[in-house]
Amino acid sequence: MIKSMTGFGRGEKRDNGKEFIVEIKAVNHRYCDIYVKMPRQISFLEDRVREVVSRSISRGKVDVFITYENYGENSKKL
């Protein structure tokens, strides 16, 4: 279990023409405050992201930034 409330992390996943980049930064804070910023295409996942993050922390200010790109053939439109 991580004990520090200050930190930064970044992860990338590329698969089948799709790319996800997730960056998380956390600082000490009296309450549990989770801010999620993500593209509209995947905004339906926001509650799930908050749930996953809140299972790992009990307090602190956490900013989650998610970038999504779809490079697959189905995403190209003229």
N, C-alpha and C positions, 0 to 999 in steps of 0.2 A: 504494500500500500504506500502510495506517495504521500509524504507529509508536508512538503513545501507548497505554498499557495502562489508562488510566483514562477512563471515558466512560459516557454514558447515551444510549439511543435508544428511540424509540417509534414504532410504525407501526400503522395501522388499515386494514382492508379490509372493505368491505360489498358484498355481491353476492348476488342471488337470495334475500333474506331471511336471509342468514347474515352474522355479523359476527365478525371476528378482530381482536384487539388483542394486539400483541407488544411487550413492553418488555424491553430488555436493558441490564444495567449491568455494568461491568467495572472491576476494580481491580487494581493491581499485586500479583503473587503469584509465588512462585518456580516453581511447577509449573502445569500446565494443569488447572484444576478447573472443570468445567462443571456447573451445577445447573439442572435444568429443572423447572418447575412448570406443569402444564396440567390441564384437566378430564379426567375419565375417558373421556368420549365420544371424545376424540382421543388418548388415551394411546398408541395403537399408533404414533404419529408420533414418539415421544420419541427413538428411536435415529436417525431421519433428521435431527431437529433438532440433536442432538449432532454428527452427522457434518458437517452444513453449517457449524456454528459452528467446529468444530475445523479445518476447511479454511482459515479466515480468521485464526486466532490460533495462536500457538505456546506461549504461557504467559499466566498471569493467572487470576484468579478471576472467572468469568462467571456471572451469574444471568440466566436466561431465564424470563420470566413470560408465559404465553399465556392469553388469555381468549377463550372461544368462546360465542356465542349463536346459536341458530337461531330466527328469527322467522317462518319459512315456515309455510304452511298444514299441511304434513305433520307438523310437530312438535307441533301442538296436540292434546292428548288430554283427554278428560273423565273 
